[in-house]
Amino acid sequence: MDQEHAARLIELAYASVGVEPRSTVDQNLIDCNVLVSECPVDNHWGWDVLSEIFHYGTRSIPLAALPGNERAWAEFYLEHCHHVLASPKPSENIEQYASGGIELPSFGDNTQFEHVLERRQTVRSFLDKPVPLEVVSHLLQFSLGFMPSREVNAPDDLSMTLCRRRCSPSGGGLNATEGYLYVNNVMGLAPGIYYYDSSRHALHLCTDCLPSLGTVLAGQHFANNLPVGLFLTSRFDKYWWKYPHSRAYRMALIEVGHIAQTFQFIATDQGLGTWLTGAMDEDAIEPLLKLGNSAEQLLFFVGAGFSDGSHTPKSLRDLMSARTSHEVMS
């Protein structure tokens, strides 16, 4: 909020003046729901106002101009990196532990799981190659699906959802994370966004109006040909029900992170490359997910597909190469 709008808010709060319908500043405050004609009776947010301010204040990345294509994104990103590197770098913790310490034994990737851990990496270059439906089913079952062998015995009056367990940990056993499958190039599935029903291991079509990922993920157009991905949301009301203190907001974020990591391990084991991002335009994505509960909020995206293994998009590699060649010629 700039000084003009902040000063006007203070004036409205303390100077006993009314809203001016012809004032551009007042109209801006009304459009953003900072000024409302009536105080809401039912607050949909179950934690304190600090967590609410943080959540809604960080919903979308404010970009003056969203990159319209992959080349524009590469130019924007390279300029951003140059700007960051021009400022002093934060110190490293290891600087205060420069000598001494207890040396520990090292291990190689001796087991299959250790080999998967070593191979997992974030890539940003995907091939136009479809992913088999069986692989997608595998991804969903072991990232968000419930494991019958881990079901908990509980009293009859306890919800079945609270008795089920996933491969990833969940705060309070609430299973508050939900998944919406982005399908762009999957064998046997029409393009669209599907809700994943983890109780029945089934998909429900939300929309067949599939946006290019770059337009809804902060201009990251290198992901436009990503064959499959997962929008991860959290049912905050489940946390509000059990944990009224807003520290539980952290647990919602951590739970989504656990599931995103499990998704990446499964994808890596299936021979896919993975990419993940928190840079999203929630206002554009949420209508596509058909969220029916205002307490369900979008938090993260993770995708997978066959890849050439490059962590740098081709557009960025080409731009960096061109600039290097120009500098050499100069």
matplotlib code that plots the C-alpha trace (Angstrom):
import matplotlib.pyplot as plt

x = [0.0, 1.4, 1.6, -1.5, -3.8, -2.4, -2.9, -6.5, -7.2, -5.9, -8.0, -11.1, -10.4, -9.7, -11.0, -14.7, -15.0, -17.0, -16.2, -16.1, -17.7, -15.8, -12.4, -10.2, -8.3, -11.5, -12.8, -9.5, -9.9, -13.5, -12.5, -9.9, -12.4, -10.3, -13.4, -16.7, -20.2, -21.0, -18.7, -18.7, -20.7, -19.1, -15.3, -14.2, -10.7, -10.2, -6.8, -5.6, -5.4, -1.6, -1.7, -4.6, -2.6, 0.4, -1.6, -3.6, -0.7, 1.5, -1.1, 0.3, 3.7, 3.3, 5.0, 4.8, 4.7, 4.1, 6.5, 4.4, 6.6, 9.6, 12.2, 10.7, 10.8, 14.5, 15.4, 13.4, 15.0, 18.6, 18.2, 16.8, 19.8, 22.3, 20.5, 20.6, 24.3, 25.2, 24.1, 26.1, 25.6, 24.2, 26.8, 26.9, 26.5, 29.6, 31.8, 31.6, 32.5, 35.6, 37.6, 37.4, 34.2, 33.5, 33.9, 31.2, 31.4, 30.1, 27.9, 27.2, 23.9, 24.0, 20.2, 17.5, 16.0, 19.3, 19.8, 16.4, 17.4, 20.6, 18.8, 16.1, 16.7, 14.7, 14.6, 13.2, 13.3, 10.6, 10.1, 6.9, 6.4, 3.2, 3.2, 1.5, -1.7, -0.3, 2.6, 0.2, -1.9, 1.2, 2.2, -1.2, -1.6, 1.7, 1.7, -1.9, -3.7, -4.4, -2.5, -4.9, -2.1, -1.7, -5.3, -5.8, -8.2, -10.4, -13.8, -16.9, -17.7, -14.4, -14.5, -13.0, -10.9, -9.1, -8.3, -6.5, -2.9, -0.8, 2.9, 3.7, 3.0, 0.0, -0.4, -2.7, -3.6, -6.1, -5.1, -5.8, -4.0, -5.9, -4.7, -5.9, -4.2, -3.1, -3.2, -1.6, -0.1, -1.1, -2.1, -5.8, -6.7, -8.2, -6.4, -7.9, -7.7, -9.1, -9.8, -8.1, -10.4, -7.9, -10.5, -11.5, -8.4, -10.4, -10.4, -13.2, -13.0, -13.1, -12.4, -11.3, -10.3, -6.6, -4.5, -0.8, 1.1, 3.2, 0.2, -0.8, 2.6, 4.2, 5.3, 7.4, 6.6, 9.3, 6.8, 4.1, 4.8, 4.9, 2.7, 1.4, 1.4, -0.4, -1.9, -1.8, -4.3, -5.0, -8.3, -7.5, -10.8, -9.6, -6.7, -9.0, -11.2, -8.3, -5.7, -7.1, -3.7, -2.2, 1.0, -0.9, -0.7, 3.0, 1.9, -0.3, 2.7, 4.9, 2.4, 2.1, 5.9, 6.1, 3.6, 5.4, 8.7, 7.0, 5.6, 9.1, 10.6, 7.9, 8.3, 12.0, 11.6, 9.3, 12.0, 10.5, 12.1, 10.4, 9.8, 8.0, 7.0, 5.2, 4.9, 1.3, -1.6, -4.3, -7.0, -6.6, -6.1, -8.7, -11.8, -10.4, -10.2, -13.9, -13.1, -16.4, -15.0, -13.6, -11.3, -9.6, -6.6, -4.1, -0.5, 1.9, 2.4, 4.6, 5.0, 6.7, 7.5, 10.2, 13.1, 16.5, 17.8, 18.6, 17.9, 18.1, 15.4, 16.6, 15.5, 17.8, 20.7, 20.4, 20.2, 23.2, 25.2, 24.3, 25.4, 28.6, 29.4, 28.6, 30.9, 33.7, 33.2, 33.2]
y = [0.0, 3.4, 6.5, 8.1, 5.1, 4.5, 8.2, 8.1, 5.0, 6.8, 9.8, 7.7, 5.9, 8.9, 12.1, 11.2, 11.8, 9.7, 7.9, 10.1, 8.2, 10.3, 9.7, 7.4, 6.4, 5.6, 3.6, 1.6, 0.8, -0.4, -2.5, -4.3, -4.9, -2.8, -0.6, -2.4, -1.2, -3.8, -5.7, -9.5, -11.4, -14.8, -14.7, -17.6, -17.6, -19.8, -18.6, -15.1, -12.1, -12.4, -15.7, -14.4, -11.3, -13.5, -16.0, -13.5, -11.0, -13.7, -15.3, -14.1, -12.8, -9.2, -8.7, -5.4, -7.3, -11.0, -12.7, -13.5, -16.3, -18.5, -16.0, -13.1, -15.2, -16.1, -12.4, -11.5, -14.3, -13.6, -9.9, -10.8, -13.1, -10.4, -8.0, -10.5, -11.4, -7.7, -7.5, -8.9, -12.7, -13.9, -15.6, -19.4, -21.2, -23.3, -20.2, -20.4, -24.2, -23.9, -26.4, -29.3, -31.3, -35.0, -36.6, -39.1, -42.2, -41.6, -44.0, -44.6, -45.3, -48.9, -49.5, -48.9, -46.1, -44.4, -44.5, -42.8, -40.1, -39.5, -39.3, -36.9, -33.4, -30.5, -30.2, -27.5, -29.1, -31.7, -33.8, -34.0, -37.6, -38.9, -40.4, -43.7, -43.7, -46.5, -44.3, -41.5, -43.9, -45.0, -41.4, -40.6, -43.8, -43.4, -39.6, -38.9, -42.3, -44.1, -47.3, -50.1, -51.7, -48.6, -48.1, -47.3, -49.1, -46.5, -46.1, -46.4, -42.7, -41.6, -40.6, -43.1, -40.3, -39.9, -43.6, -43.7, -43.0, -41.9, -42.6, -39.1, -37.7, -35.5, -33.0, -34.5, -37.3, -35.0, -35.6, -32.0, -32.0, -32.4, -32.9, -31.7, -33.4, -31.3, -33.5, -32.2, -35.4, -38.6, -41.8, -42.6, -39.3, -36.3, -33.0, -31.2, -30.7, -33.6, -33.9, -36.9, -38.8, -40.4, -42.5, -44.4, -43.8, -42.2, -39.0, -36.5, -33.9, -30.3, -28.6, -29.5, -25.9, -26.4, -23.2, -23.1, -23.4, -20.4, -18.1, -19.3, -20.0, -16.6, -16.7, -19.8, -20.8, -23.5, -25.7, -25.4, -28.8, -30.5, -33.6, -34.0, -32.1, -31.8, -28.7, -29.2, -27.5, -27.6, -27.8, -25.2, -25.9, -29.4, -27.7, -25.1, -27.9, -29.5, -26.8, -23.3, -21.6, -20.3, -22.2, -25.0, -22.9, -23.9, -27.6, -27.2, -25.9, -28.7, -31.4, -30.2, -30.2, -33.8, -34.9, -32.9, -34.6, -38.1, -37.3, -36.5, -39.7, -41.8, -40.0, -40.4, -44.1, -44.3, -42.7, -39.2, -35.8, -33.5, -29.7, -27.8, -24.2, -22.0, -19.1, -19.2, -17.0, -18.3, -16.1, -17.7, -21.3, -21.7, -21.3, -24.2, -26.4, -25.8, -25.4, -25.7, -24.6, -21.2, -22.8, -24.9, -22.9, -23.5, -23.8, -25.6, -27.2, -30.2, -31.7, -34.6, -35.8, -37.4, -35.0, -34.5, -34.0, -30.3, -28.1, -25.0, -24.3, -24.2, -20.5, -19.6, -21.6, -20.0, -16.5, -17.1, -18.5, -15.6, -13.0, -14.9, -14.9, -11.2, -10.4, -12.4, -10.6, -7.2]
z = [0.0, -1.0, 1.3, -0.3, 0.4, 3.9, 4.8, 3.5, 5.7, 8.8, 7.9, 7.5, 10.8, 13.0, 11.4, 11.4, 7.7, 5.2, 2.1, -1.0, -4.0, -6.5, -4.9, -6.9, -3.7, -1.9, -4.8, -4.9, -1.3, -1.9, -4.9, -2.8, 0.0, 2.4, 2.8, 3.1, 3.8, 6.4, 8.7, 7.8, 10.4, 9.7, 9.4, 7.2, 8.6, 11.7, 12.9, 14.0, 11.7, 11.4, 9.6, 7.4, 6.4, 5.6, 3.5, 1.5, 1.3, -0.4, -2.7, -6.1, -7.1, -8.0, -11.5, -13.3, -16.6, -16.8, -19.3, -22.4, -23.7, -22.8, -24.3, -22.3, -19.1, -19.8, -20.2, -17.0, -15.0, -16.2, -15.3, -11.9, -11.2, -12.2, -9.8, -7.0, -7.5, -7.4, -3.8, -0.8, -0.4, 3.0, 5.2, 5.5, 8.8, 8.0, 8.3, 12.1, 12.0, 9.8, 11.7, 14.1, 14.5, 14.4, 11.0, 10.1, 7.8, 4.2, 2.2, -1.5, -3.1, -2.0, -2.0, -4.5, -2.4, -2.0, -5.8, -6.2, -3.7, -5.6, -9.0, -7.9, -9.2, -10.4, -14.2, -16.4, -19.9, -20.8, -23.9, -25.9, -24.9, -23.3, -19.8, -19.5, -17.4, -15.2, -14.2, -13.3, -11.3, -9.5, -8.7, -7.2, -5.2, -3.4, -3.0, -2.0, -1.9, 1.4, 2.3, 3.4, 5.4, 7.5, 8.5, 12.2, 14.4, 16.0, 17.8, 15.6, 16.1, 14.5, 10.8, 8.5, 6.9, 10.3, 10.4, 7.1, 6.4, 3.4, 2.7, 3.8, 7.3, 8.0, 10.8, 13.4, 11.0, 9.4, 5.8, 5.0, 1.6, -1.6, -5.1, -8.5, -11.5, -14.4, -17.5, -20.7, -22.3, -20.6, -22.5, -22.0, -20.3, -22.1, -21.3, -18.4, -14.6, -12.5, -8.8, -7.3, -5.0, -2.6, -0.8, -4.0, -6.1, -8.8, -10.9, -11.4, -14.3, -13.0, -16.3, -19.9, -20.4, -19.9, -19.6, -20.7, -17.4, -18.1, -18.0, -14.5, -13.0, -13.1, -16.7, -16.5, -20.1, -20.2, -18.4, -21.1, -22.5, -19.0, -19.5, -16.0, -12.7, -9.4, -7.8, -4.1, -1.8, 1.9, 3.8, 6.4, 8.2, 9.1, 11.0, 12.5, 13.8, 15.8, 16.2, 16.7, 17.1, 13.9, 14.4, 12.7, 9.5, 9.4, 9.6, 6.6, 4.6, 5.9, 5.1, 1.5, 1.3, 2.5, -0.2, -2.9, -2.0, -2.0, -5.5, -6.7, -5.3, -7.0, -10.3, -10.2, -9.5, -12.6, -14.8, -14.9, -14.3, -11.8, -11.4, -8.6, -8.0, -5.5, -8.1, -9.0, -9.9, -7.5, -8.9, -12.3, -11.1, -8.3, -10.6, -12.7, -9.7, -8.9, -5.1, -3.2, 0.2, 0.9, 3.5, 0.8, -0.4, -3.2, -1.9, -4.4, -7.7, -8.6, -12.1, -13.9, -17.3, -19.5, -19.6, -21.2, -17.6, -18.0, -15.0, -17.2, -19.9, -23.5, -23.8, -20.9, -22.2, -25.6, -24.1, -21.9, -24.8, -27.1, -24.4, -23.8, -27.6, -27.8, -24.8, -26.5, -29.8, -28.0]

ax = plt.figure().add_subplot(projection="3d")
ax.plot(x, y, z, "-o")
ax.set_aspect("equal")
plt.show()
